[in-house]
Amino acid sequence: MGLSAQQIRDSIDTLASREKGFAEALEHSGYPEARSRDPGYTTLLRTIVGQQVSVAAASSVWNKLEGLLGDGCPAETLITQDFDTLRGCGLSRQKQGYARSLAELVLSGDLPLDNLPDDDEDAIGYLTQVKGIGRWSAEIYLLFAEGRPDIWPAGDLAVQEGVKRLLGRKRRPDEKRTRILAKKWSPHRGAAAIFSWHIYSTGFEAI
C-alpha cells in the first residue's frame, strides 16, 4: 500500500513548480510508476530473505519456505522449525537469526506492524528492533508498504545520485548531506525518492 500514482504525480508537480531540476527531469523522464508492497510481517520477512542475494535466489528460497511453512510463512510456524530444516530451504544461519528475531517480536506484540507510531522516526525505531532490519530497510518498508509521504532513504546510493543530478552537482552527496539538501522538499520526500530512482534509471542529467 505505497503512495498512489496520483499522490506521486501531485508531489512531483509541486516540487517541479519550485525547482528547475525537478521540472527538467520531469520533462526528460516523465512520471515514475507507483510501487507498493503489502504491509505486515510477510513483507519484512521477504526483505530479510532477499538480502545480499539475487532476485532469482531469493525467490527460490522463498518458494521453499512457503512450501514448508505455508502461505506467507506464518511467524508461529517459522518459530517452531529447527536449524537444519530451515537450512534445507536455503536460509543461512545469519538469516535464520534475523527471521526468528522478526517472528518473536511480532508474536510478543513488541512489533505492532498493524499499529506503528505515526511519527516516522518512532516507527523506524520499532522496525530496527529486528535483527537484520537497518534504517534503510525500515525506510523502504514505510515508503512502499505504508505509503508514508515524507520518508527519505538518504542512505540509498541511487537516491544520492538522483539528488546530485536534480541539483546539477558535480559530486554525489553523502547520506548526511543528502538529508540536509532534501529538507526543503518536505513533506514530499517520499515522492522525491521514487523520482530519484526513476531519473537514475532513465539517465537524466541536469544541464
C-alpha positions in Angstrom: 0.0 0.0 0.0 2.6 2.6 -1.1 2.0 6.0 -2.5 -0.6 6.1 -5.3 0.3 7.2 -8.8 -1.8 10.4 -8.2 0.0 11.2 -4.9 3.4 10.8 -6.6 2.3 13.0 -9.5 0.9 15.7 -7.3 4.0 15.8 -5.2 6.4 15.9 -8.2 4.3 18.6 -9.8 4.6 20.7 -6.6 8.4 20.1 -6.5 8.7 20.9 -10.2 7.0 24.2 -9.7 9.6 25.1 -7.1 12.8 23.7 -8.5 14.3 23.8 -12.0 15.9 20.5 -11.7 12.7 18.7 -11.0 11.0 20.4 -13.9 13.8 19.5 -16.3 13.9 15.9 -15.0 10.1 15.6 -15.4 10.2 16.8 -19.0 13.0 14.3 -19.7 11.9 11.2 -17.8 8.2 11.6 -17.2 6.5 10.4 -14.0 7.6 7.2 -12.3 5.2 4.3 -11.8 3.7 3.7 -8.4 5.4 1.0 -6.3 3.9 -0.8 -3.4 4.2 -3.8 -1.1 1.7 -5.3 1.3 2.2 -4.1 4.8 3.0 -6.6 7.6 5.2 -9.4 8.7 5.5 -11.2 5.4 7.0 -8.2 3.5 9.6 -7.8 6.2 10.4 -11.5 6.2 10.8 -11.3 2.4 13.1 -8.4 2.8 15.3 -10.5 5.1 15.3 -13.5 2.7 16.3 -11.2 -0.2 19.3 -9.5 1.5 22.6 -9.8 -0.4 21.3 -12.4 -2.9 19.9 -12.2 -6.4 16.2 -11.9 -7.1 16.2 -15.4 -8.5 17.9 -16.9 -5.5 15.6 -15.0 -3.1 12.6 -16.2 -5.0 13.8 -19.8 -4.8 14.4 -19.7 -1.1 11.0 -18.0 -0.5 9.2 -20.7 -2.5 10.8 -23.4 -0.5 10.0 -21.7 2.8 6.3 -21.3 1.7 6.2 -24.9 0.7 7.4 -25.9 4.2 5.6 -23.3 6.3 2.5 -22.4 4.3 1.4 -19.2 2.6 3.2 -16.1 3.9 5.4 -18.2 6.2 3.5 -17.5 9.4 5.6 -16.4 12.4 4.1 -19.0 14.7 5.1 -21.8 12.3 8.5 -20.5 11.4 9.5 -20.2 15.1 9.0 -23.9 15.7 11.4 -25.0 12.9 14.9 -26.3 13.7 18.1 -25.0 12.1 18.6 -27.9 9.7 15.0 -27.7 8.4 15.3 -24.0 7.6 18.8 -24.5 6.2 17.4 -27.0 3.8 15.3 -24.3 2.4 18.4 -22.2 1.8 18.1 -19.9 4.8 21.6 -19.2 6.2 22.4 -19.2 9.9 22.5 -15.4 10.0 19.2 -15.0 8.2 17.6 -17.6 10.4 18.6 -15.4 13.4 17.0 -12.4 11.7 13.9 -14.3 10.8 13.5 -15.6 14.3 14.0 -12.1 15.7 11.2 -10.8 13.5 8.9 -13.7 14.3 9.5 -13.3 18.1 8.9 -9.6 18.1 5.7 -10.0 16.1 4.3 -12.8 18.2 5.2 -11.0 21.5 3.4 -7.8 20.4 6.6 -5.8 20.7 6.5 -5.0 17.0 2.9 -3.9 16.3 3.0 -3.8 12.5 -0.7 -3.1 12.3 -0.3 -0.1 14.6 3.2 1.5 14.2 3.6 5.1 15.6 2.5 7.9 13.3 5.8 9.6 13.8 8.2 8.3 11.2 11.3 8.2 13.4 9.4 6.4 16.1 8.2 3.8 13.5 11.8 3.4 12.3 12.8 2.8 15.9 10.3 -0.1 16.2 11.3 -1.7 12.9 15.0 -1.6 13.6 14.5 -3.7 16.7 14.5 -6.6 14.3 18.0 -8.0 13.7 18.9 -7.5 10.1 16.5 -4.6 9.6 18.5 -1.4 9.4 17.4 2.1 8.8 17.4 1.8 5.0 15.2 -1.4 5.2 12.8 0.3 7.7 12.5 3.4 5.5 11.8 1.3 2.4 9.1 -0.6 4.3 7.4 2.6 5.5 7.5 4.1 2.0 6.4 1.2 -0.1 4.2 -0.8 2.4 2.7 2.0 4.4 2.8 4.8 1.8 4.2 7.4 4.2 4.7 10.5 2.1 7.7 12.1 3.7 10.1 9.1 4.0 13.6 9.9 2.7 16.0 7.0 2.4 19.1 9.2 2.2 21.5 6.3 2.7 20.4 4.8 -0.7 23.2 5.4 -3.3 20.7 5.8 -6.2 18.8 8.4 -4.2 22.1 10.2 -3.5 22.9 10.1 -7.2 19.4 11.3 -8.0 19.9 14.3 -5.8 23.2 15.0 -7.5 21.5 15.0 -10.9 18.5 17.0 -9.8 20.6 19.7 -8.3 23.3 19.7 -11.0 26.1 18.9 -8.6 29.5 17.5 -9.7 29.7 15.1 -6.8 27.3 12.7 -5.2 26.4 13.9 -1.7 26.9 11.5 1.2 24.0 10.4 3.4 24.2 13.3 5.9 24.4 15.9 3.1 21.5 14.2 1.2 19.3 14.5 4.3 20.2 18.2 4.6 19.6 19.0 0.9 16.2 17.4 0.9 14.8 19.1 4.0 13.2 21.8 1.8 11.3 19.1 -0.1 9.3 18.0 2.9 6.5 16.8 3.1 7.0 15.4 -0.4 10.3 13.5 0.1 8.8 10.0 -0.4 7.8 11.0 -4.0 11.2 12.7 -4.4 12.9 9.4 -3.5 10.8 7.5 -6.0 11.6 10.2 -8.6 15.3 9.9 -7.8 15.3 6.2 -8.6 13.3 6.9 -11.7 15.6 9.5 -13.2 18.7 7.5 -12.2 17.3 4.6 -14.3 16.4 6.8 -17.2 19.7 8.5 -17.3 18.7 12.1 -16.7 21.5 14.6 -16.1 20.8 18.3 -15.2 22.1 20.8 -17.8 
